[in-house]
Amino acid sequence: MDELIKNAPSAPQSEDTYRSIRGYVIEAQRQVYTAVNAAMVTAYWNIGKAIYESCGENDRAAYGKQVLKYISERLTAEFGKGFNIRNLRYMRQFYLTFSNVNALRSELSWTHYRCLMKVNDAKARAFYLEECVKAGWSSRQLERQINTLFYQRILASRDKESVAAEIQTTEPKPEYEQIIKDPYVLEFLNLPANEHFYESSLEQA
């Protein structure tokens, strides 16, 4: 017994080992999330292109509505609720807004792109996209910058550094163990949502 106690790892040593292993898990989650997200964004772009080519300029006309309804019902039955008509229209808009698939950025998630699609001004949208990639903004940070007219304030301000520094006061980037619960990713993979996680989020909100 004395020998076992003598050879037992110390608390600091155990903590260091735990932190190393935790880092491996988080890095693996990050790689999985990045790979899934890149595949999802590309798939949604291709879906948007196919819908546009099938429905033409107006997907709200009688023919376009019928096509969307048919596609939505078939995809939802096979792959889950992420393919309702509203989401299919987002995918079509995604293709029209970002027409060059090779210019899509792997650093940005589908949630990022949905935020960017709300920006009508092409120059402002390009600015937000580049700043988002450069600064590593979360989708929440990106949405905040768009809602507070960050682009317009940067253009109008004489003290651009102070305006740009505002992003440092926003919430820290979430860890990948939380990002991996992104509902869009779960929908894309047709995985059940963690109901307890969402209830907790709603309570906090």
Backbone bond lengths (Angstrom), bond angles and torsions (degrees), N, CA, C in turn:
res aa  C-N    CA-C-N  psi(-1)  N-CA   C-N-CA  omega(-1)  CA-C   N-CA-C  phi
1 M - - - 1.466 - - 1.529 110.92 -
2 D 1.327 115.73 -44.67 1.464 119.49 178.85 1.522 111.20 -60.20
3 E 1.347 115.32 -36.26 1.464 119.86 -179.89 1.519 111.00 -66.81
4 L 1.354 116.09 -38.76 1.471 120.48 179.15 1.519 110.90 -65.35
5 I 1.317 116.05 -43.62 1.468 120.39 178.55 1.521 110.13 -63.21
6 K 1.324 115.51 -40.30 1.457 120.05 -178.99 1.522 111.88 -62.89
7 N 1.338 115.88 -38.42 1.473 120.58 -176.21 1.532 113.56 -90.61
8 A 1.338 118.04 -1.86 1.464 120.90 -179.73 1.528 109.66 -65.65
9 P 1.326 117.87 140.49 1.472 120.14 -179.99 1.519 111.27 -66.82
10 S 1.302 116.37 145.94 1.460 121.16 178.68 1.520 109.54 -74.29
11 A 1.327 116.18 162.13 1.466 121.38 179.86 1.528 112.27 -60.40
12 P 1.339 118.79 -46.13 1.478 118.46 177.54 1.518 113.34 -59.43
13 Q 1.363 115.33 -39.02 1.465 119.06 179.71 1.526 110.49 -65.39
14 S 1.328 117.08 -42.66 1.468 121.43 177.77 1.517 110.85 -61.92
15 E 1.323 116.38 -40.64 1.461 120.77 -179.24 1.527 110.49 -65.42
16 D 1.323 116.97 -42.41 1.468 120.57 178.50 1.528 110.81 -61.58
17 T 1.345 116.30 -42.39 1.461 120.31 179.33 1.525 110.54 -64.32
18 Y 1.323 115.94 -43.52 1.468 120.65 178.17 1.527 110.72 -58.69
19 R 1.325 116.47 -47.27 1.471 119.98 -177.75 1.526 111.54 -63.79
20 S 1.318 116.98 -37.20 1.465 120.32 177.75 1.531 110.31 -63.71
21 I 1.338 115.79 -47.87 1.471 120.17 -179.41 1.516 110.46 -64.38
22 R 1.333 116.91 -42.14 1.474 121.01 178.30 1.527 110.53 -58.53
23 G 1.340 115.62 -39.83 1.459 119.68 178.47 1.514 112.54 -62.54
24 Y 1.339 116.91 -38.38 1.460 120.81 178.21 1.532 110.75 -64.24
25 V 1.333 115.31 -41.41 1.471 119.84 -179.52 1.521 110.53 -64.65
26 I 1.331 116.72 -46.78 1.465 120.57 -178.56 1.527 110.78 -64.58
27 E 1.315 117.54 -40.23 1.469 120.58 178.44 1.524 110.96 -64.48
28 A 1.345 116.15 -39.87 1.468 119.61 177.08 1.520 110.71 -63.99
29 Q 1.340 116.89 -41.80 1.470 120.59 177.03 1.523 110.76 -61.67
30 R 1.337 116.11 -40.66 1.464 120.04 179.48 1.525 110.68 -61.46
31 Q 1.335 116.71 -44.47 1.456 120.70 -179.31 1.521 111.45 -65.08
32 V 1.332 116.16 -41.28 1.466 120.11 178.72 1.519 110.24 -64.63
33 Y 1.326 116.50 -46.48 1.465 120.51 -179.80 1.519 111.12 -60.35
34 T 1.348 116.40 -44.87 1.468 120.32 -178.77 1.527 110.90 -62.27
35 A 1.335 116.57 -43.12 1.464 120.60 -179.55 1.528 111.24 -66.07
36 V 1.338 116.57 -45.94 1.470 120.19 179.41 1.517 110.82 -63.66
37 N 1.326 115.75 -42.96 1.454 119.36 -177.23 1.527 111.30 -65.37
38 A 1.329 117.50 -42.28 1.465 120.45 178.99 1.522 110.49 -62.11
39 A 1.335 116.78 -41.77 1.467 120.52 178.29 1.515 110.81 -65.34
40 M 1.338 116.87 -39.44 1.454 121.24 -178.92 1.534 111.19 -65.84
41 V 1.321 116.69 -45.89 1.463 120.86 -179.55 1.528 110.43 -61.60
42 T 1.325 117.09 -44.06 1.469 120.68 178.57 1.522 110.99 -64.16
43 A 1.330 116.70 -41.68 1.468 120.43 178.99 1.518 110.64 -62.36
44 Y 1.326 117.32 -43.15 1.464 120.43 -179.27 1.527 111.15 -66.45
45 W 1.332 116.64 -34.79 1.473 119.75 176.42 1.529 109.78 -63.75
46 N 1.332 116.43 -45.13 1.463 120.54 179.79 1.529 111.86 -66.12
47 I 1.331 116.46 -37.04 1.467 119.93 175.83 1.524 109.96 -63.44
48 G 1.334 115.72 -44.58 1.467 119.75 178.20 1.517 112.09 -60.06
49 K 1.312 116.19 -40.25 1.472 120.35 178.06 1.528 110.86 -63.71
50 A 1.334 116.61 -45.02 1.465 120.85 -179.56 1.527 111.29 -63.00
51 I 1.331 116.91 -39.59 1.464 120.79 178.86 1.523 110.22 -66.45
52 Y 1.333 116.00 -43.56 1.465 119.12 179.24 1.527 111.06 -61.84
53 E 1.317 116.86 -44.78 1.464 120.60 -179.18 1.524 111.81 -66.52
54 S 1.330 117.16 -26.91 1.463 120.89 179.73 1.520 112.18 -85.00
55 C 1.333 116.03 -39.93 1.478 120.41 -174.42 1.518 113.21 -94.62
56 G 1.332 117.78 -17.76 1.451 119.57 -178.39 1.519 112.16 79.39
57 E 1.327 115.93 -154.64 1.454 121.80 -174.84 1.528 112.96 -69.41
58 N 1.314 116.80 -31.71 1.465 119.84 -172.89 1.529 110.77 -122.91
59 D 1.334 115.75 101.91 1.459 119.08 179.93 1.524 112.38 -84.71
60 R 1.349 116.45 3.06 1.457 120.22 178.40 1.532 112.16 -101.61
61 A 1.326 115.62 -4.91 1.461 119.20 173.47 1.523 108.64 -69.85
62 A 1.324 116.76 168.01 1.469 121.70 -173.95 1.523 111.82 -54.10
63 Y 1.333 117.38 -47.98 1.464 120.43 -177.94 1.520 110.55 -64.67
64 G 1.340 116.50 -45.95 1.457 120.90 -179.48 1.519 112.19 -60.62
65 K 1.316 117.09 -41.02 1.470 121.08 178.32 1.527 111.23 -62.06
66 Q 1.332 115.56 -41.65 1.462 119.32 179.58 1.522 111.40 -63.70
67 V 1.332 115.61 -42.78 1.465 120.15 179.79 1.525 110.35 -62.65
68 L 1.347 116.56 -48.19 1.457 120.58 -179.49 1.526 111.57 -61.73
69 K 1.316 116.41 -42.08 1.459 120.62 -179.75 1.536 110.53 -61.46
70 Y 1.316 115.56 -45.41 1.470 120.54 -179.74 1.526 110.81 -62.63
71 I 1.348 116.70 -48.51 1.463 121.29 -178.42 1.524 110.38 -63.01
72 S 1.339 116.05 -44.24 1.452 120.78 -178.84 1.529 111.52 -61.08
73 E 1.317 116.95 -45.33 1.464 120.37 -178.68 1.523 111.19 -63.76
74 R 1.322 116.81 -42.58 1.472 120.36 -178.53 1.535 111.26 -68.46
75 L 1.334 116.80 -45.37 1.462 120.10 -178.49 1.530 111.80 -68.15
76 T 1.324 115.88 -39.75 1.465 119.80 179.63 1.525 110.65 -63.90
77 A 1.313 116.76 -40.43 1.466 120.39 179.39 1.528 111.08 -63.84
78 E 1.324 116.03 -33.51 1.467 119.37 -176.07 1.520 113.88 -93.52
79 F 1.359 116.93 -36.74 1.458 120.02 -171.65 1.520 115.15 -119.78
80 G 1.323 119.64 -3.21 1.454 120.51 177.27 1.519 113.70 106.49
81 K 1.349 113.80 -174.95 1.465 121.32 -167.58 1.528 114.97 -76.17
82 G 1.318 118.66 -3.14 1.460 119.98 -177.83 1.513 114.46 -73.05
83 F 1.343 117.46 -0.59 1.469 120.13 -175.47 1.529 111.72 -119.61
84 N 1.334 116.20 38.76 1.456 118.27 174.01 1.526 109.55 -71.74
85 I 1.312 116.79 170.25 1.472 121.28 -174.47 1.522 111.23 -60.09
86 R 1.319 116.48 -40.55 1.468 119.58 179.79 1.527 111.10 -59.46
87 N 1.329 116.82 -46.00 1.466 119.85 -179.47 1.521 112.16 -67.25
88 L 1.326 116.75 -35.20 1.463 119.58 176.62 1.528 110.48 -64.13
89 R 1.313 116.71 -36.11 1.482 119.81 176.62 1.524 110.54 -67.61
90 Y 1.340 117.38 -35.70 1.469 120.17 174.75 1.527 110.38 -61.43
91 M 1.317 116.52 -40.30 1.464 120.34 -179.04 1.525 110.60 -66.79
92 R 1.321 116.15 -39.25 1.466 120.05 177.13 1.530 109.86 -63.74
93 Q 1.333 116.43 -43.12 1.465 120.83 177.98 1.530 110.49 -64.01
94 F 1.317 116.30 -36.77 1.465 121.80 178.29 1.524 110.19 -59.24
95 Y 1.318 116.49 -46.68 1.464 120.94 178.94 1.525 110.87 -62.53
96 L 1.330 116.96 -42.22 1.465 120.19 -178.20 1.534 111.91 -70.95
97 T 1.328 117.20 -33.68 1.465 120.98 -177.84 1.522 111.84 -78.30
98 F 1.336 116.41 -38.60 1.466 121.54 -179.65 1.527 107.79 -120.05
99 S 1.321 115.09 79.53 1.463 120.73 -169.04 1.531 114.39 -72.66
100 N 1.333 117.20 -17.26 1.467 120.62 -179.16 1.519 109.61 -102.11
101 V 1.311 117.44 104.87 1.463 120.94 -177.05 1.526 111.49 -63.09
102 N 1.322 117.72 -28.56 1.463 121.07 -179.39 1.527 112.48 -72.40
103 A 1.348 116.61 -14.96 1.462 120.60 179.87 1.527 112.36 -92.42
104 L 1.327 117.64 -2.50 1.461 120.14 178.30 1.520 109.12 -65.96
105 R 1.323 116.55 142.14 1.455 121.54 -175.84 1.529 110.20 -101.35
106 S 1.308 115.74 126.23 1.469 120.31 -177.86 1.524 112.03 -67.77
107 E 1.346 116.87 -18.83 1.466 119.68 179.66 1.527 112.75 -73.62
108 L 1.340 116.43 -16.83 1.459 120.36 -174.46 1.523 111.33 -101.21
109 S 1.306 115.82 138.95 1.455 122.03 -179.59 1.533 110.02 -90.07
110 W 1.325 115.00 172.56 1.464 120.51 175.19 1.527 110.14 -60.31
111 T 1.333 117.68 -35.70 1.465 121.05 177.98 1.523 110.32 -64.65
112 H 1.329 117.55 -39.83 1.467 120.57 175.18 1.529 110.36 -58.34
113 Y 1.327 115.69 -48.75 1.466 119.10 -176.64 1.523 111.83 -65.60
114 R 1.321 117.23 -34.42 1.468 119.16 176.51 1.526 110.73 -63.96
115 C 1.320 117.06 -37.21 1.468 120.47 175.42 1.523 110.75 -65.12
116 L 1.320 115.90 -45.12 1.465 120.50 -177.71 1.524 111.99 -64.14
117 M 1.335 116.88 -32.48 1.469 119.52 -179.82 1.526 113.06 -66.86
118 K 1.322 116.81 -15.99 1.467 120.66 178.40 1.529 111.75 -78.58
119 V 1.342 116.57 -14.08 1.468 121.62 -179.25 1.521 108.40 -88.75
120 N 1.324 116.79 112.31 1.468 121.28 -175.96 1.532 112.67 -76.73
121 D 1.323 117.15 -34.73 1.463 121.39 -178.55 1.534 108.86 -72.63
122 A 1.336 116.66 119.90 1.462 121.05 -175.89 1.532 112.03 -63.71
123 K 1.347 117.21 -37.81 1.468 119.70 179.77 1.529 110.80 -67.85
124 A 1.322 115.95 -41.41 1.465 119.50 178.62 1.522 110.24 -65.25
125 R 1.325 116.36 -41.05 1.463 120.74 179.83 1.532 110.71 -61.96
126 A 1.337 116.42 -43.42 1.468 120.60 178.71 1.523 110.75 -64.31
127 F 1.340 116.34 -37.91 1.465 120.65 177.75 1.526 110.80 -62.42
128 Y 1.328 116.43 -49.28 1.463 120.18 -179.41 1.525 111.21 -62.06
129 L 1.320 116.75 -39.65 1.463 120.35 179.80 1.525 110.46 -61.00
130 E 1.335 116.72 -49.04 1.463 120.16 -177.24 1.523 111.73 -67.03
131 E 1.344 116.40 -41.66 1.462 119.55 178.93 1.522 111.17 -65.34
132 C 1.312 115.86 -36.76 1.457 121.29 -179.77 1.528 110.72 -63.09
133 V 1.324 115.59 -44.60 1.473 120.32 179.00 1.523 110.09 -67.57
134 K 1.328 116.51 -45.66 1.468 121.45 -175.68 1.532 112.02 -64.39
135 A 1.346 116.05 -42.50 1.465 120.68 -175.70 1.520 113.21 -92.42
136 G 1.347 117.33 -8.44 1.453 120.05 -179.12 1.509 113.44 67.61
137 W 1.348 116.61 37.30 1.460 119.91 -179.35 1.520 111.21 -64.03
138 S 1.311 116.71 142.04 1.461 121.34 167.81 1.527 107.72 -72.35
139 S 1.317 117.18 167.45 1.472 119.38 178.32 1.522 110.44 -63.53
140 R 1.334 116.98 -32.09 1.467 120.22 178.53 1.517 111.18 -68.36
141 Q 1.331 116.05 -40.60 1.459 120.14 176.94 1.525 110.65 -64.37
142 L 1.315 116.82 -42.65 1.459 120.92 177.96 1.523 110.46 -59.92
143 E 1.312 116.72 -46.56 1.464 120.53 -179.51 1.523 110.99 -61.10
144 R 1.329 115.87 -39.41 1.467 119.75 179.03 1.522 110.96 -63.86
145 Q 1.333 116.92 -43.04 1.463 119.54 179.93 1.534 111.39 -64.43
146 I 1.326 116.24 -38.03 1.466 119.93 178.48 1.520 110.18 -66.77
147 N 1.327 117.11 -45.60 1.470 121.52 -176.78 1.518 112.92 -67.39
148 T 1.346 116.92 -27.32 1.467 119.90 179.10 1.528 111.52 -96.64
149 L 1.331 116.53 14.60 1.475 122.42 175.47 1.533 111.47 55.65
150 F 1.324 116.34 47.06 1.456 122.06 -177.76 1.532 111.41 -57.34
151 Y 1.307 117.29 -44.03 1.470 121.70 -178.76 1.522 110.98 -60.94
152 Q 1.338 116.62 -47.99 1.458 120.50 -178.98 1.524 111.43 -65.12
153 R 1.343 116.29 -37.18 1.463 119.11 -179.43 1.530 111.40 -70.80
154 I 1.330 116.16 -34.66 1.467 119.78 176.43 1.528 109.81 -62.85
155 L 1.335 116.48 -44.00 1.462 120.28 -179.22 1.527 111.74 -64.71
156 A 1.336 116.59 -37.48 1.459 120.64 -174.33 1.526 113.12 -85.32
157 S 1.328 117.60 -18.06 1.465 120.38 -172.70 1.525 112.20 -85.33
158 R 1.342 114.19 143.32 1.465 119.72 172.53 1.529 110.38 -86.23
159 D 1.327 116.04 -21.48 1.455 121.14 179.27 1.523 108.72 -108.04
160 K 1.321 115.01 72.14 1.459 120.49 -173.99 1.528 112.64 -64.72
161 E 1.339 117.74 -30.40 1.456 120.27 -179.12 1.530 111.91 -65.10
162 S 1.330 116.43 -39.15 1.465 120.14 179.76 1.516 110.78 -67.18
163 V 1.333 116.24 -41.35 1.458 119.78 179.06 1.525 109.51 -65.20
164 A 1.324 116.14 -43.51 1.464 120.36 -178.95 1.522 111.58 -64.96
165 A 1.344 117.14 -29.83 1.468 121.07 -177.69 1.525 112.42 -73.06
166 E 1.338 117.90 -11.22 1.462 120.88 -179.00 1.518 112.10 -57.74
167 I 1.327 116.52 -32.53 1.468 119.55 -176.06 1.517 111.03 -61.59
168 Q 1.345 117.06 -24.24 1.461 120.25 -179.06 1.522 112.30 -69.99
169 T 1.332 117.13 -16.49 1.462 120.55 -178.36 1.527 111.98 -92.28
170 T 1.328 117.83 -3.37 1.459 120.20 -178.86 1.516 110.01 -83.60
171 E 1.316 115.57 176.36 1.462 119.55 -174.75 1.527 111.45 -64.30
172 P 1.330 117.80 149.23 1.472 120.14 178.77 1.519 110.91 -66.06
173 K 1.327 115.05 158.81 1.462 119.70 178.47 1.521 109.25 -66.85
174 P 1.336 117.78 136.68 1.462 120.00 -179.85 1.522 111.01 -70.49
175 E 1.331 116.05 152.83 1.449 119.95 176.78 1.520 109.34 -75.37
176 Y 1.322 115.96 158.99 1.459 120.31 -174.20 1.516 113.05 -68.05
177 E 1.348 117.69 -19.79 1.447 118.02 177.59 1.523 110.79 -68.12
178 Q 1.361 116.46 -22.09 1.457 120.04 174.91 1.531 110.61 -91.39
179 I 1.331 117.09 -38.23 1.460 121.21 179.81 1.523 111.04 -60.52
180 I 1.337 116.21 -34.25 1.461 119.58 -176.10 1.518 110.98 -63.34
181 K 1.333 117.76 -14.66 1.460 122.20 178.32 1.526 111.68 -90.32
182 D 1.323 117.20 7.99 1.458 122.27 177.24 1.526 109.68 -47.14
183 P 1.354 118.63 121.42 1.470 120.22 -176.70 1.521 113.37 -60.65
184 Y 1.339 118.22 -29.80 1.462 119.86 178.43 1.526 111.00 -68.13
185 V 1.341 116.17 -38.10 1.458 119.81 177.48 1.521 109.94 -67.01
186 L 1.334 116.60 -43.22 1.464 120.31 179.14 1.523 110.97 -61.51
187 E 1.338 116.57 -41.26 1.465 120.36 177.72 1.517 110.86 -62.78
188 F 1.337 115.39 -44.79 1.462 119.60 -177.61 1.521 111.37 -61.85
189 L 1.328 116.66 -38.40 1.455 121.49 179.47 1.525 112.28 -84.91
190 N 1.342 115.70 -2.31 1.467 121.57 -179.46 1.526 111.00 57.58
191 L 1.359 114.57 43.49 1.459 121.28 178.44 1.522 109.46 -104.74
192 P 1.325 117.78 149.27 1.470 119.46 178.76 1.518 110.54 -69.74
193 A 1.327 116.41 144.44 1.458 121.01 177.91 1.516 110.09 -74.72
194 N 1.334 116.03 152.63 1.458 121.70 174.60 1.517 106.81 -82.63
195 E 1.332 117.73 98.83 1.453 121.54 -173.44 1.524 111.66 -62.28
196 H 1.338 117.27 -37.37 1.458 119.57 -179.62 1.523 110.46 -62.77
197 F 1.327 116.18 -38.94 1.464 120.84 179.55 1.519 110.52 -61.27
198 Y 1.322 116.81 -45.29 1.457 119.44 -177.71 1.520 111.92 -70.80
199 E 1.340 117.82 -35.56 1.452 120.31 177.11 1.516 110.39 -62.69
200 S 1.330 116.63 -42.70 1.452 120.63 178.81 1.530 110.66 -63.02
201 S 1.327 116.60 -41.71 1.464 120.74 179.50 1.519 110.75 -63.12
202 L 1.338 116.34 -42.24 1.449 119.99 179.79 1.529 111.23 -65.04
203 E 1.343 115.78 -40.01 1.462 118.98 179.83 1.518 110.37 -63.56
204 Q 1.322 117.03 -41.83 1.449 120.37 179.04 1.523 111.42 -65.34
205 A 1.353 115.83 -39.12 1.472 119.96 178.78 1.523 110.83 -64.44
